[in-house]
Amino acid sequence: MAPRMSDVAITAADLSKRYHIGALHERYPTIRAKLANAAAGPFRALRDRRQGGSRRPAKDVFWALKGVSFDIRRGEVVGVIGRNGAGKSTLLKILSRITEPTGGHAEIRGRVGSLLEVGTGFHQELSGRENIYLNGAILGMKRAETDRKFDQIVDFAEVGPFIDTPVKHYSSGMHLRLAFSVAAHLEPDILLVDEVLAVGDQAFQRKCLGKMETVAAHGRTVLFVSHNLGAVKELCDTSIVLEQGAMVFRGPVVDGLSHYSRSLHENPASTPEGSTRWWSLSVNGRAHGLGCRIDSHAPFEIDAS
C-alpha cells in the first residue's frame, strides 16, 4: 500500500542528472552576459540545425543519475549503497539543493541538515562559535534554540579550547567533528550524511553512528551513504542500491546488501584492479586475526592443522 503524503518526508520522481565530460565550470553570469546570450540564441539554434544538431558529441555526456524515483517515509533510516560513481553523492546533492536535476523533481517535506563534505557550509574566516550560529540560522533555527544546544554541540565535537579560533586553522578531523555535531544537534527533520564519516577515526565513527541512531529514534529521517556495509546494516532499516546512475533495488536493508554483494560477485571486473578485502576467520568458535591479506577474487587455501 502506498504511503499517505502526510507520512512521506522525501519524494523523488524520475530524477536525472547529466554532466558534460570535460566541460568548464561557468562563472555566475552578469546581466549583460545574459542579455547577449539571449540575443544570440536564435542564431546559435539556426547554426546547430545546419550542422545537424548539437555540436557536442553524445559520448561527452555522462548521466550521473537516470530516472530515479522513490518515496521515503518520515522516520525512515535509509542506506544508499553502490559502487564508486553509482550516483550516491549526486543524489544527496540534489536533495540538499546544492545542484539542480537535469530532469525530474524532488520534494522535501521538512528542515534538512546535510553533511556531504568536511566543513560543508562553514565560512573559513569565521570561528567555530560563529559557524555554529551561522549554520543554525541557515537551518532556520532561532538564536535561543542554538544557544540551548551550543554546549552540547561543542562537547560532542571535542573542540572546546578552539571554539573561538577561525576554522581555517582546524584540522580535517576537527572540521568533521564540528560539522557533524552541528548537523546532528540542530534537530533537522531530515539528516543527509555522505561517506564523509570515513575521515574520522574509529572511535569518532562509533560516536557518530550512536548519534544518528538517537536522531532516528526521535522519528527523524536519515539518508546514510557509506561503503561501510556493517555500519549500514547496523543503522539502517531500508536501502537504496544504485548502479551506473539507476536505482536497481529499493527495500529492506538486508536484502539490499545481498543484492549489492551479488552484483560485486557477478561483475568482479568492475572492482578496481588489485583491490582486496579483510577476512575474519573463525577457528573452534574463536576469531583469529591472521595478519595476512587475501585477494577476494583469487583462489586460496587454508591449512587448519
QUIPE-V321001 format. One record per residue. N is the residue number from 1. RES is the residue in one small letter. OMEGA is omega in whole degrees, -180 to 180 (* if undefined). Layout:
n/res/omega
N/RES/OMEGA
N/RES/OMEGA
This chain:
n/res/omega
1/m/-179
2/a/180
3/p/174
4/r/-177
5/m/180
6/s/180
7/d/-174
8/v/178
9/a/-177
10/i/173
11/t/174
12/a/-178
13/a/174
14/d/-179
15/l/176
16/s/177
17/k/-178
18/r/174
19/y/175
20/h/-177
21/i/178
22/g/-180
23/a/178
24/l/175
25/h/-179
26/e/174
27/r/176
28/y/-174
29/p/173
30/t/178
31/i/179
32/r/-180
33/a/178
34/k/180
35/l/179
36/a/180
37/n/179
38/a/180
39/a/-178
40/a/-176
41/g/-179
42/p/180
43/f/178
44/r/179
45/a/179
46/l/179
47/r/180
48/d/179
49/r/179
50/r/-180
51/q/176
52/g/175
53/g/-177
54/s/178
55/r/-177
56/r/180
57/p/-179
58/a/-177
59/k/179
60/d/-179
61/v/179
62/f/179
63/w/178
64/a/174
65/l/-178
66/k/172
67/g/-178
68/v/-180
69/s/177
70/f/170
71/d/176
72/i/-178
73/r/173
74/r/179
75/g/180
76/e/178
77/v/-169
78/v/173
79/g/178
80/v/-173
81/i/-179
82/g/179
83/r/172
84/n/180
85/g/-178
86/a/179
87/g/-175
88/k/-179
89/s/177
90/t/179
91/l/-179
92/l/178
93/k/176
94/i/-179
95/l/178
96/s/-179
97/r/175
98/i/177
99/t/-179
100/e/177
101/p/174
102/t/178
103/g/-179
104/g/-180
105/h/177
106/a/177
107/e/180
108/i/-179
109/r/-179
110/g/-179
111/r/-174
112/v/169
113/g/-176
114/s/175
115/l/-174
116/l/177
117/e/180
118/v/178
119/g/179
120/t/177
121/g/179
122/f/173
123/h/-171
124/q/-177
125/e/-179
126/l/178
127/s/176
128/g/179
129/r/-178
130/e/179
131/n/176
132/i/-180
133/y/177
134/l/180
135/n/176
136/g/179
137/a/179
138/i/179
139/l/178
140/g/-180
141/m/172
142/k/-176
143/r/-179
144/a/180
145/e/177
146/t/176
147/d/-177
148/r/-177
149/k/-169
150/f/-177
151/d/178
152/q/-180
153/i/-177
154/v/-180
155/d/-180
156/f/-177
157/a/179
158/e/179
159/v/-176
160/g/-178
161/p/-175
162/f/-172
163/i/179
164/d/176
165/t/176
166/p/-174
167/v/177
168/k/178
169/h/-180
170/y/170
171/s/179
172/s/178
173/g/177
174/m/175
175/h/-177
176/l/-177
177/r/-178
178/l/-179
179/a/179
180/f/-178
181/s/178
182/v/-176
183/a/-176
184/a/-173
185/h/-180
186/l/168
187/e/173
188/p/176
189/d/-178
190/i/179
191/l/179
192/l/-176
193/v/179
194/d/-176
195/e/-176
196/v/-179
197/l/179
198/a/-180
199/v/-176
200/g/177
201/d/-174
202/q/-179
203/a/-180
204/f/177
205/q/177
206/r/179
207/k/180
208/c/179
209/l/177
210/g/179
211/k/178
212/m/175
213/e/178
214/t/177
215/v/-179
216/a/-179
217/a/178
218/h/173
219/g/179
220/r/-176
221/t/-180
222/v/168
223/l/-172
224/f/176
225/v/180
226/s/169
227/h/176
228/n/-173
229/l/176
230/g/178
231/a/178
232/v/-179
233/k/-178
234/e/-171
235/l/-166
236/c/175
237/d/-177
238/t/-174
239/s/170
240/i/178
241/v/179
242/l/178
243/e/-179
244/q/175
245/g/-178
246/a/175
247/m/-177
248/v/177
249/f/174
250/r/-178
251/g/-178
252/p/-172
253/v/-180
254/v/178
255/d/178
256/g/177
257/l/177
258/s/179
259/h/-180
260/y/180
261/s/178
262/r/-179
263/s/176
264/l/-179
265/h/-177
266/e/-178
267/n/-177
268/p/-179
269/a/-179
270/s/178
271/t/-177
272/p/-178
273/e/177
274/g/-180
275/s/-179
276/t/176
277/r/174
278/w/178
279/w/175
280/s/-176
281/l/-179
282/s/179
283/v/-177
284/n/174
285/g/-180
286/r/180
287/a/-180
288/h/173
289/g/-173
290/l/178
291/g/180
292/c/180
293/r/-175
294/i/175
295/d/-173
296/s/-178
297/h/180
298/a/178
299/p/178
300/f/179
301/e/179
302/i/177
303/d/-175
304/a/-179
305/s/*
